[in-house]
Structures are given as C-alpha cells and as structure tokens.
Amino acid sequence: MSSGEVDADQEGPHVGAFFDLDGTLVAGYTAAAQTRDRVRRRDLRAVEFLMIVQLAVEFRLGRRTFETLIEGSARTVEGRPAREVDEMGDRIFQESVADLIYPEMRDLVRAHQRRGHTVVLSSSALTNQVAPVARFLGIEHIVCNRLVADERGMLTGEIEQPVVWGPTKASGVQQFAADHGVDLRASYFYADGDEDLSLMCLVGRPRPVNPGPELTKVAIRRGWPIMRFSSRGSGGLLGMVRRLASVSSLGPLAAAALGVGLARRNRRAGVNFLTRFWPGTVLALSGVRLNVTGGEHLTERRPAVFLFNFRSNIDVFLVAALVKDNWTGEASKELMSSHVFGQLGKLLDVAVVDRDHPGTAATRKTIEAAARNGLSILIAPEGTRVDTRSVGPFKKKAFLIAMATGLPVVPIVIRNSESVAGRNAATLNPGTVDIAVLPPVSVENWTLRNLRERIERIRAAYVATLTEWPAGMPDTSDGTS
C-alpha cells in the first residue's frame, strides 16, 4: 500500500485513520527510550529499574497483564509535577524518538490529512510518550493511557481507568468514533501488535504494519495488505553486520590514503583518495543506493560551489559521495569536537562554524582561500537543517563565496534522504535516495544589487525540481509496499 491509495479515497472527516505508535509509527518502543534516558540521567532508582525489567519480562512470558506493567511504570513518577514529566517526554522525543519515525508512515499520515480524514493516534502508551509524536506529525486526536494528577498537578502514580489495551483500546476507538461522527467501516487502522486484532476487525480498511506472528497469519487469511518497513530501527543481525562493516571500512581506507599521500608527498592526494572511496564504500555496505539524474553536471565545471538542500546529518555525506575529491566545506563546532569527524574535518581543511558566534566573514574568507587554491565547496544555502519537504530560505554566504571566487554554482537537489536516515541519525538504513544535479550557474553578471533576485531564482529551481521530479527518474520517494 502507498499514500496514493489514500489520495484516491473519498474525502471528509467521517473517514478515520487510526495509527498505533510503537512498532507502527515508530521503530521500537518509546517506553524503552524513556527508560534508557532516565537510567542515564540517574533519574530512576535501581529498585525501580529492576521492577520495570522484571514486569516487562513476565509480561512477555505471559505471566503478567499489560495493566500490571503500565501501572508499575506509572508508580515510578509518583509525586512528580505532571508538567515536568511532560517536558521530559518532549525532550526525549527530540533526542531519541523523532529519528525513529518511519518516513513511509509519515507520508501516510500526511495523505490522510490532505483528504480531510479524522486522524487519530491510538496507543496503549502514556500521554508523555504519545503527545510529542502527535504534535510532530500534526495529529490532533489521541486515544491513549493517561497518568492521574491531583488538584496541585502532582502525579499520583495511578493510571486513568480503564487501561487502554487490546479490547479496551478497541472500545475506546469505538467511543471516539461515535463521539466524532467517524464511520469505522470507511476507516483505516494501522498497527503491528497481535493484541490489536480486535480493533483491526472493527474497521473497513485494516492495515497491518510490521505485524506480529498472529496478526500476520490473520492478515494473510483475510487478505489484509501487509506493510513492512526497514527504513528505521536496528535491521536485526544483517543491520548489525552492515553497520560494523561500514564503520570498519574507515581504518583500511585511511591507511591506504596515508600511503598514497606519503608516496606522492602530497597530503591532498591522500585526502582525495579517502574522499573518493570512503563515502561510496559506506553507502554500498549500508545498502544505500543513489539514484542520480544530471550526474554529468558534477564534472562539467570544476572547481564549483556545490549547493545542497539540508534535511539530515547524512546529506553532506551523500553529496561527498558524488563530488568525490578536491572539495572542502564548513562544519559546526559541535561536529568538529567529535574524535572521528573532527579529524576528518581537519584533513579536509573545513571552516569551523560556531552557531553561537557565527563569525560569517571569517568563515567565508577561509573557504574563499580554499576555493582559490582549486578546491570545490560543499555548502547548504539554507544554513541549517530544515524539517520540511519544501525548501527553506537561502542565506547569502554560499553565493557571496561564488561571487568572490568566480566559481559557478551547481545546485544538488536531494529528494528523500529521510528514507535512509533520520534527521539526527549517525547510522544508515538500506534504501534508495533520489538526487538531481542541475546545470552549473555562472555568477559572472551577479552584483550585490541583483543578488537577492538571483538567489531566489536558484531557490525556485529547487522548489520546481522537488515539485516536478525530472522526467525518466524512477519514483522511489514512497517506500511502502
């Protein structure tokens, strides 16, 4: 199934789209992210942690009910302000959960929203786990478990009854549908758990997502379309092997690069060897394929200022795999503090940007000097990551560098890097990324007077390319099946 099916469906709020959270919208468990964070911050006593682990194991073995498990978790926040726990949930979402949202499911949420459907996040998780995801995805309605607070806003360690799980989750959705005029026979339900079978049977369009064994059997028997995604999560044993191989590839290639540099008595020759082979090797070992159109423009004019739209940490790595050698760029002070990437940055002579004290002029002079020495420049004109499928405002820095050095501007449009990595992710998942390289743009006749107009023309080219992808380019932006 793809968002195209939803786009072709009837419009209106009488059609419901109910989404489960853990394992469906998000790879893994939000409760696990919360527990890890609290343990790391020593916000969870050892006895509480052991109690949660014991309850979780016994629940998996069928010796405890879900009600016992979630009520035990609720007791660990007894006596704390409800607002404090909600704020903790927001922080953990930004730091650990946002990158685990399946891009394919995000597409489906958006598709239902475009049709004016009533979109609901229905989960057995707690509000502080569910609400941040709902806000991020623009989902207005929530059916979930809620912590009880007293009149002072302090948590009592109890859960509002009845606990939302299995049959009670189904009855909660039924009540929601009755209250909001939703026709369940025309509605969708996306979930992975075997416990959600009762709710699957209530809707006209059940959609199992990465389903458990029992749900898989029923789905096959009843002909329900099954969706499976590998764009997030660990990827199992194969994923572990891929990550180990990609990380391990740096050592041998760095050694070879050192040998090349020493043999040629030229540091840049060694650096070029590393940048030519390492990014492509990591992508290949990670199962990432680049679907490139306009690749001839990468070498049409060199050196050049290569621009790219910035969505995730991995985008500069994708562009590096295309440009290959004789390039530099800029990196944040935080990235340069990393042991591995800091050393790589020094080798590449990147300019360090301090977000708190930008020092744009000094950074620009460093990059301009590198460009005059024959290096291409990789730079994101938006200046920072933009969480949108459109294009953010372009800053002047990249274009001022081009004007100062006389280098052409080469726009590189990345369409769907979120299909292989989250916004803050340092690891890759298998998939295909679509990239369009546009023809070089000369800045010969650019002046400060017409600069903003020229920049907007290039930004408009990005918007147009993302709106109408180049003819003949396979559409891999929707990874659903």
Backbone torsions as a table, in degrees:
resi	resn	phi	psi	omega
1	MET	NA	146.5	176.9
2	SER	-133.0	171.9	178.2
3	SER	-63.7	-17.9	177.4
4	GLY	-60.6	-35.5	177.9
5	GLU	-63.5	-41.3	179.1
6	VAL	-67.8	-41.4	179.9
7	ASP	-59.8	-27.7	-179.1
8	ALA	-89.9	-5.3	-177.2
9	ASP	-80.6	170.8	179.4
10	GLN	-66.1	154.6	178.8
11	GLU	-92.9	164.9	170.0
12	GLY	118.5	152.1	-177.1
13	PRO	-72.1	-8.3	177.5
14	HIS	-72.2	-16.3	175.8
15	VAL	-90.5	121.2	179.0
16	GLY	-96.8	148.3	173.3
17	ALA	-129.9	103.7	-175.7
18	PHE	-101.8	124.9	-177.2
19	PHE	-116.5	126.7	168.9
20	ASP	-73.3	165.0	-176.8
21	LEU	-99.5	-78.2	-173.8
22	ASP	-66.7	126.7	179.6
23	GLY	83.3	-10.6	-177.7
24	THR	-115.1	-69.4	173.4
25	LEU	-76.5	-34.8	-174.4
26	VAL	-119.5	135.1	174.6
27	ALA	-75.4	118.2	-179.8
28	GLY	97.5	-157.6	-172.6
29	TYR	-124.6	125.3	178.3
30	THR	-66.1	-30.9	178.1
31	ALA	-63.5	-36.9	178.6
32	ALA	-65.4	-39.0	177.8
33	ALA	-63.2	-39.9	179.2
34	GLN	-66.0	-43.4	-179.0
35	THR	-64.4	-43.8	178.7
36	ARG	-59.5	-43.5	-179.1
37	ASP	-63.9	-43.6	-178.0
38	ARG	-67.7	-35.9	177.0
39	VAL	-66.7	-44.3	-178.7
40	ARG	-62.6	-35.1	-179.0
41	ARG	-91.1	4.0	-178.4
42	ARG	56.8	37.8	179.2
43	ASP	-97.3	2.0	-178.8
44	LEU	-130.3	121.1	-179.3
45	ARG	-66.0	153.1	-177.9
46	ALA	-57.3	-41.0	-178.6
47	VAL	-66.5	-35.0	178.1
48	GLU	-69.7	-42.3	178.7
49	PHE	-61.5	-46.2	-179.8
50	LEU	-63.5	-36.0	178.1
51	MET	-64.4	-43.3	179.2
52	ILE	-64.1	-44.2	179.3
53	VAL	-61.4	-44.8	-179.7
54	GLN	-62.0	-45.0	179.8
55	LEU	-63.3	-40.3	-179.5
56	ALA	-64.3	-42.9	179.3
57	VAL	-65.1	-45.1	-179.3
58	GLU	-66.5	-33.3	175.8
59	PHE	-64.9	-44.2	179.2
60	ARG	-63.6	-31.4	179.2
61	LEU	-84.4	-0.6	179.0
62	GLY	80.8	14.2	-177.7
63	ARG	-95.5	-10.5	178.1
64	ARG	-132.5	152.1	176.0
65	THR	-85.6	162.2	176.8
66	PHE	-63.3	-36.1	178.6
67	GLU	-56.2	-43.5	179.0
68	THR	-63.2	-40.3	-179.1
69	LEU	-64.1	-49.9	-174.8
70	ILE	-74.1	-31.5	176.4
71	GLU	-68.2	-34.4	175.2
72	GLY	-65.1	-39.7	177.7
73	SER	-64.8	-38.6	-179.0
74	ALA	-63.4	-32.8	-178.2
75	ARG	-66.3	-22.1	-178.0
76	THR	-74.3	-11.1	177.4
77	VAL	-113.7	13.7	179.3
78	GLU	-59.5	135.4	177.5
79	GLY	85.3	-1.3	179.1
80	ARG	-95.2	151.4	176.8
81	PRO	-63.8	135.2	179.7
82	ALA	-59.1	-38.0	-179.7
83	ARG	-62.8	-37.9	179.7
84	GLU	-63.9	-41.6	-179.7
85	VAL	-69.4	-36.7	176.3
86	ASP	-64.6	-41.8	178.6
87	GLU	-64.6	-37.5	176.3
88	MET	-62.3	-41.4	178.4
89	GLY	-61.9	-40.3	178.4
90	ASP	-63.7	-43.6	-178.7
91	ARG	-64.8	-44.7	-179.1
92	ILE	-65.4	-35.7	176.6
93	PHE	-59.7	-49.7	-177.9
94	GLN	-63.5	-38.8	-174.3
95	GLU	-82.7	-32.2	-168.6
96	SER	-129.4	-25.7	-170.3
97	VAL	-102.2	-35.3	-174.4
98	ALA	-54.2	-39.5	-178.6
99	ASP	-73.4	-10.0	-178.8
100	LEU	-94.2	-2.4	178.3
101	ILE	-72.1	127.7	179.3
102	TYR	-66.3	124.5	177.7
103	PRO	-61.5	-31.5	178.7
104	GLU	-64.0	-39.0	178.9
105	MET	-72.3	-35.1	176.3
106	ARG	-61.7	-38.8	176.1
107	ASP	-60.9	-41.2	-179.4
108	LEU	-67.6	-39.7	176.0
109	VAL	-58.3	-47.1	-179.6
110	ARG	-62.6	-39.1	179.8
111	ALA	-61.9	-44.6	177.9
112	HIS	-64.0	-38.4	179.0
113	GLN	-65.2	-37.5	177.8
114	ARG	-62.3	-33.0	-179.1
115	ARG	-84.2	-0.5	179.1
116	GLY	75.2	20.9	178.9
117	HIS	-72.8	158.2	174.6
118	THR	-82.8	106.0	-175.0
119	VAL	-96.8	130.3	-174.3
120	VAL	-132.1	134.5	170.9
121	LEU	-96.4	108.6	-177.0
122	SER	-112.7	114.7	-172.2
123	SER	-148.3	155.7	174.5
124	SER	-87.8	0.9	177.2
125	ALA	-74.6	173.5	-179.2
126	LEU	-87.7	160.5	-176.1
127	THR	-55.8	-41.2	-177.8
128	ASN	-68.5	-14.1	172.4
129	GLN	-92.2	-36.6	-172.2
130	VAL	-83.0	-45.2	-171.7
131	ALA	-59.0	-42.5	179.5
132	PRO	-62.0	-37.2	178.5
133	VAL	-66.6	-43.4	179.8
134	ALA	-60.9	-43.9	179.0
135	ARG	-63.4	-42.2	-179.1
136	PHE	-61.2	-38.8	-177.6
137	LEU	-91.6	-1.4	179.9
138	GLY	72.5	27.1	179.2
139	ILE	-88.7	123.7	-173.3
140	GLU	-81.4	-35.6	-170.2
141	HIS	-107.0	142.3	-179.7
142	ILE	-133.1	133.2	167.9
143	VAL	-121.6	111.4	-175.0
144	CYS	-160.4	-179.5	175.2
145	ASN	-81.4	144.2	-174.9
146	ARG	-128.9	136.6	175.4
147	LEU	-74.9	144.7	179.7
148	VAL	-91.1	131.9	175.9
149	ALA	-119.0	148.3	178.1
150	ASP	-84.1	-174.3	-175.7
151	GLU	-65.4	-16.8	177.9
152	ARG	-93.0	1.4	-178.4
153	GLY	81.2	16.0	178.6
154	MET	-96.6	138.4	-178.3
155	LEU	-73.8	138.8	-176.8
156	THR	-92.6	-9.1	-176.1
157	GLY	85.6	11.4	-180.0
158	GLU	-115.2	164.0	177.9
159	ILE	-112.1	140.7	173.9
160	GLU	-60.2	137.3	-178.7
161	GLN	-99.0	150.9	-4.6
162	PRO	-76.7	154.1	176.3
163	VAL	-64.4	132.2	-178.5
164	VAL	-80.2	110.8	-179.2
165	TRP	-168.8	131.4	175.5
166	GLY	55.4	-119.4	-177.8
167	PRO	-59.2	-37.2	179.8
168	THR	-71.4	-28.3	173.6
169	LYS	-66.4	-41.6	177.8
170	ALA	-63.1	-43.6	-179.4
171	SER	-68.6	-34.2	176.4
172	GLY	-64.1	-39.9	177.3
173	VAL	-68.0	-39.8	176.7
174	GLN	-59.0	-44.0	179.9
175	GLN	-65.7	-40.6	178.0
176	PHE	-60.6	-45.4	-178.9
177	ALA	-60.9	-41.9	178.9
178	ALA	-64.3	-40.1	-178.1
179	ASP	-71.9	-27.1	-173.9
180	HIS	-111.9	10.8	177.4
181	GLY	65.7	34.7	180.0
182	VAL	-94.1	129.9	177.7
183	ASP	-88.3	105.5	-177.3
184	LEU	-62.6	-28.5	-179.7
185	ARG	-68.0	-23.0	178.4
186	ALA	-100.1	6.3	-169.4
187	SER	-103.3	165.8	-179.5
188	TYR	-111.8	148.8	170.6
189	PHE	-137.7	122.7	-179.5
190	TYR	-109.1	120.8	-179.2
191	ALA	-160.1	162.7	-177.9
192	ASP	-115.7	-20.6	-168.8
193	GLY	-85.2	146.2	176.1
194	ASP	-61.5	-29.2	-179.0
195	GLU	-69.1	-11.0	-177.9
196	ASP	-93.2	9.1	-179.3
197	LEU	-59.0	-41.6	-177.4
198	SER	-61.9	-36.5	178.1
199	LEU	-75.6	-35.5	176.3
200	MET	-56.5	-38.4	-177.0
201	CYS	-75.2	-11.9	-178.7
202	LEU	-84.5	-26.9	-173.8
203	VAL	-98.2	159.2	179.9
204	GLY	-77.7	-21.8	-177.0
205	ARG	-129.3	75.8	176.6
206	PRO	-71.9	135.6	-178.0
207	ARG	-132.2	90.0	176.9
208	PRO	-64.7	132.5	-179.7
209	VAL	-120.6	119.5	-176.5
210	ASN	45.7	53.0	-168.5
211	PRO	-70.5	154.3	172.3
212	GLY	-70.6	174.1	-173.3
213	PRO	-61.0	-44.4	-178.3
214	GLU	-69.1	-42.7	178.1
215	LEU	-63.8	-35.6	177.7
216	THR	-62.7	-46.0	179.9
217	LYS	-59.4	-47.2	-179.0
218	VAL	-64.9	-41.2	-179.5
219	ALA	-61.4	-42.3	179.2
220	ILE	-65.5	-43.0	-179.0
221	ARG	-64.7	-36.9	-176.7
222	ARG	-95.8	-3.3	177.2
223	GLY	77.3	25.2	177.1
224	TRP	-77.3	133.8	178.7
225	PRO	-66.3	129.8	-178.5
226	ILE	-102.1	134.3	176.6
227	MET	-113.8	131.7	176.3
228	ARG	-129.6	133.1	-177.5
229	PHE	-124.6	145.4	175.4
230	SER	-126.2	14.8	-175.5
231	SER	-77.6	-9.2	177.0
232	ARG	-140.4	166.5	178.6
233	GLY	91.8	-176.2	-173.4
234	SER	-77.3	-24.4	-177.8
235	GLY	76.0	11.1	177.8
236	GLY	68.2	-155.0	-178.0
237	LEU	-61.9	-42.6	179.9
238	LEU	-62.1	-39.4	178.0
239	GLY	-62.5	-41.5	177.8
240	MET	-62.4	-41.9	179.8
241	VAL	-64.3	-42.4	179.8
242	ARG	-60.4	-46.8	-178.3
243	ARG	-64.6	-42.8	179.4
244	LEU	-61.9	-43.4	-179.1
245	ALA	-65.4	-41.8	-177.9
246	SER	-68.3	-40.5	178.2
247	VAL	-66.4	-41.7	-177.5
248	SER	-68.8	-19.6	-177.0
249	SER	-67.8	-22.8	-176.9
250	LEU	-64.0	-40.8	-177.3
251	GLY	-56.8	-58.8	-179.3
252	PRO	-60.8	-39.6	-178.5
253	LEU	-70.1	-35.7	177.0
254	ALA	-66.0	-39.0	177.7
255	ALA	-63.8	-42.6	178.6
256	ALA	-64.4	-39.9	179.4
257	ALA	-63.3	-39.4	177.8
258	LEU	-62.0	-41.8	178.6
259	GLY	-62.6	-41.5	179.0
260	VAL	-63.6	-44.9	-179.6
261	GLY	-62.2	-41.6	179.7
262	LEU	-68.9	-42.0	-178.4
263	ALA	-62.6	-37.8	-177.9
264	ARG	-94.6	-2.8	-177.3
265	ARG	52.2	42.5	-176.1
266	ASN	-145.6	109.7	-177.5
267	ARG	-60.9	-40.8	-177.8
268	ARG	-64.4	-31.6	177.2
269	ALA	-62.3	-41.1	177.6
270	GLY	-67.6	-42.3	178.2
271	VAL	-62.1	-42.5	179.6
272	ASN	-62.2	-37.7	176.9
273	PHE	-60.3	-44.7	-178.5
274	LEU	-65.8	-46.0	-177.9
275	THR	-71.8	-24.3	179.0
276	ARG	-74.2	-35.2	-172.0
277	PHE	-109.1	-31.0	-173.5
278	TRP	-68.4	-50.3	-179.5
279	PRO	-57.2	-44.3	179.8
280	GLY	-64.9	-36.6	178.5
281	THR	-65.0	-44.5	179.1
282	VAL	-61.3	-44.2	179.8
283	LEU	-62.1	-44.3	-178.8
284	ALA	-64.6	-45.5	179.8
285	LEU	-65.9	-27.0	-179.7
286	SER	-86.5	-4.1	179.9
287	GLY	79.3	23.7	-179.9
288	VAL	-100.2	128.5	178.8
289	ARG	-115.0	138.7	177.1
290	LEU	-100.9	121.9	179.4
291	ASN	-99.8	95.9	-167.9
292	VAL	-107.2	132.2	169.0
293	THR	-116.9	144.7	-177.8
294	GLY	77.8	23.2	-178.1
295	GLY	-59.1	-24.5	-179.4
296	GLU	-64.1	-23.2	-178.7
297	HIS	-74.3	-12.3	179.5
298	LEU	-68.1	-28.1	-177.2
299	THR	-117.9	3.3	-176.8
300	GLU	-64.0	-40.9	177.8
301	ARG	-136.3	112.4	177.5
302	ARG	-132.2	140.5	-4.0
303	PRO	-70.9	167.0	-179.2
304	ALA	-153.2	166.2	171.9
305	VAL	-96.8	106.4	-178.5
306	PHE	-90.1	117.6	179.5
307	LEU	-96.3	146.9	174.0
308	PHE	-146.9	143.0	175.7
309	ASN	-75.6	140.1	-164.7
310	PHE	-112.6	111.6	-179.7
311	ARG	-118.2	-33.8	-175.8
312	SER	-146.4	167.1	179.7
313	ASN	-57.2	-27.1	-171.8
314	ILE	-80.4	-13.7	-173.0
315	ASP	-61.0	-43.3	-179.9
316	VAL	-64.6	-31.0	177.6
317	PHE	-66.7	-39.6	178.4
318	LEU	-64.1	-43.6	-179.6
319	VAL	-66.7	-38.3	178.0
320	ALA	-60.7	-37.0	179.0
321	ALA	-65.5	-25.8	179.6
322	LEU	-86.1	-45.3	-176.5
323	VAL	-72.6	-32.9	172.4
324	LYS	73.7	-71.3	-172.8
325	ASP	-137.7	171.0	179.8
326	ASN	54.6	55.4	178.0
327	TRP	-141.9	160.7	171.3
328	THR	-147.0	-175.5	-177.9
329	GLY	-172.3	-148.8	177.7
330	GLU	-131.2	155.9	-179.9
331	ALA	-145.1	150.7	179.7
332	SER	-71.1	156.9	178.2
333	LYS	-60.7	-34.7	-180.0
334	GLU	-64.9	-42.5	179.3
335	LEU	-66.8	-38.5	-178.7
336	MET	-69.7	-18.2	177.1
337	SER	-76.5	-13.9	176.3
338	SER	-68.7	139.3	-176.4
339	HIS	-60.7	-49.8	-176.5
340	VAL	-73.6	-54.9	-175.1
341	PHE	-71.1	-28.2	175.1
342	GLY	-62.8	-44.3	178.0
343	GLN	-65.3	-40.7	177.9
344	LEU	-62.9	-41.6	179.3
345	GLY	-60.3	-40.4	178.5
346	LYS	-64.9	-41.1	178.0
347	LEU	-61.4	-37.4	-177.5
348	LEU	-84.2	-1.9	-179.2
349	ASP	59.5	37.3	-178.9
350	VAL	-71.5	152.8	175.8
351	ALA	-86.7	133.0	-176.5
352	VAL	-89.4	128.5	180.0
353	VAL	-108.3	124.8	174.6
354	ASP	-97.4	109.3	-175.6
355	ARG	-61.6	-30.1	179.4
356	ASP	-77.0	-31.6	178.3
357	HIS	-133.7	80.4	-168.4
358	PRO	-53.1	-44.3	-179.9
359	GLY	54.5	47.8	-173.1
360	THR	-54.3	-43.8	-176.4
361	ALA	-61.6	-44.9	-179.8
362	ALA	-64.5	-42.6	178.8
363	THR	-61.8	-42.5	-178.6
364	ARG	-62.8	-41.3	-179.3
365	LYS	-62.9	-38.6	178.3
366	THR	-63.2	-44.6	-179.0
367	ILE	-69.6	-39.7	179.4
368	GLU	-62.0	-37.9	178.4
369	ALA	-63.8	-40.6	178.4
370	ALA	-64.8	-39.7	179.5
371	ALA	-64.4	-38.7	179.4
372	ARG	-69.0	-19.3	175.9
373	ASN	-89.5	10.4	173.2
374	GLY	97.7	9.2	180.0
375	LEU	-95.1	141.9	171.0
376	SER	-77.3	159.7	-177.3
377	ILE	-118.0	129.1	173.5
378	LEU	-103.6	122.8	-175.6
379	ILE	-153.8	144.0	178.0
380	ALA	-96.6	112.5	-176.1
381	PRO	-65.2	-20.9	176.9
382	GLU	-72.6	-20.6	175.6
383	GLY	85.5	-25.9	179.9
384	THR	-153.4	167.8	-178.9
385	ARG	-68.0	139.4	-179.0
386	VAL	-119.2	123.4	-178.0
387	ASP	-88.9	72.7	-179.5
388	THR	-159.8	157.7	175.3
389	ARG	-87.5	-5.3	176.8
390	SER	-91.2	-149.2	-176.7
391	VAL	-133.0	131.4	179.0
392	GLY	-77.1	173.8	177.2
393	PRO	-61.5	143.1	178.5
394	PHE	-92.5	133.8	173.8
395	LYS	-86.8	166.4	-172.5
396	LYS	-82.5	-20.9	-167.9
397	LYS	-51.4	-51.2	-176.2
398	ALA	-59.3	-37.5	-175.8
399	PHE	-79.0	-32.2	174.1
400	LEU	-66.3	-35.7	175.9
401	ILE	-63.1	-45.1	179.1
402	ALA	-61.1	-43.3	-179.4
403	MET	-65.9	-39.9	-177.7
404	ALA	-68.9	-30.4	-175.0
405	THR	-104.7	-12.2	-178.2
406	GLY	76.6	10.7	-179.4
407	LEU	-79.3	145.0	175.1
408	PRO	-71.6	158.9	175.9
409	VAL	-100.3	129.7	178.2
410	VAL	-118.6	106.9	179.5
411	PRO	-76.2	129.7	174.6
412	ILE	-115.8	119.1	-175.3
413	VAL	-104.6	116.6	178.8
414	ILE	-102.0	125.1	-173.6
415	ARG	-92.8	-42.7	-166.0
416	ASN	-144.6	46.5	179.2
417	SER	-64.4	-19.7	177.4
418	GLU	-64.8	-13.3	178.7
419	SER	-73.0	-15.4	-179.8
420	VAL	-120.7	-11.8	-178.8
421	ALA	-160.3	143.3	175.3
422	GLY	-75.1	172.1	-175.8
423	ARG	-54.7	-45.2	-176.6
424	ASN	-105.9	6.0	-170.9
425	ALA	-68.2	146.1	174.6
426	ALA	-108.0	-0.4	179.8
427	THR	-119.9	158.9	-177.7
428	LEU	-112.6	148.4	171.4
429	ASN	-115.2	153.1	-179.7
430	PRO	-59.3	147.3	177.9
431	GLY	162.1	-178.9	-179.2
432	THR	-120.4	131.5	178.6
433	VAL	-110.9	129.7	179.0
434	ASP	-90.3	130.0	-179.6
435	ILE	-135.3	132.8	175.4
436	ALA	-117.4	125.9	176.4
437	VAL	-101.4	119.3	-178.1
438	LEU	-89.1	160.4	-178.1
439	PRO	-61.1	150.5	177.7
440	PRO	-59.8	144.9	178.9
441	VAL	-116.3	120.8	178.3
442	SER	-74.9	142.7	177.7
443	VAL	-108.5	19.1	-173.3
444	GLU	-57.4	-40.3	-176.1
445	ASN	-100.4	14.8	-179.3
446	TRP	-80.0	141.9	175.1
447	THR	-133.0	167.0	177.2
448	LEU	-62.6	-27.8	-178.8
449	ARG	-70.6	-38.9	-178.1
450	ASN	-103.2	10.4	-174.3
451	LEU	-60.1	-48.4	-176.9
452	ARG	-61.4	-39.5	178.3
453	GLU	-64.1	-42.8	179.9
454	ARG	-64.6	-41.3	179.1
455	ILE	-62.6	-42.5	-179.2
456	GLU	-65.0	-30.9	176.3
457	ARG	-64.5	-42.8	179.8
458	ILE	-68.6	-41.4	176.3
459	ARG	-60.3	-40.0	178.3
460	ALA	-62.0	-32.8	177.7
461	ALA	-65.6	-37.4	175.6
462	TYR	-63.2	-47.8	-178.8
463	VAL	-60.8	-44.5	-179.2
464	ALA	-64.6	-40.5	-179.7
465	THR	-65.3	-42.2	179.1
466	LEU	-69.0	-29.8	179.3
467	THR	-76.5	-44.7	179.5
468	GLU	-123.7	93.3	-176.8
469	TRP	-64.5	144.8	-175.4
470	PRO	-50.6	137.8	-179.2
471	ALA	-58.2	140.9	179.0
472	GLY	87.0	-5.4	179.5
473	MET	-87.0	119.6	178.1
474	PRO	-58.4	141.2	179.4
475	ASP	-89.2	105.4	177.8
476	THR	-114.5	16.3	-175.7
477	SER	-71.3	-19.9	-179.9
478	ASP	-112.5	108.2	-174.7
479	GLY	-87.1	9.8	-178.4
480	THR	-73.5	160.7	-178.2
481	SER	-141.9	NA	NA
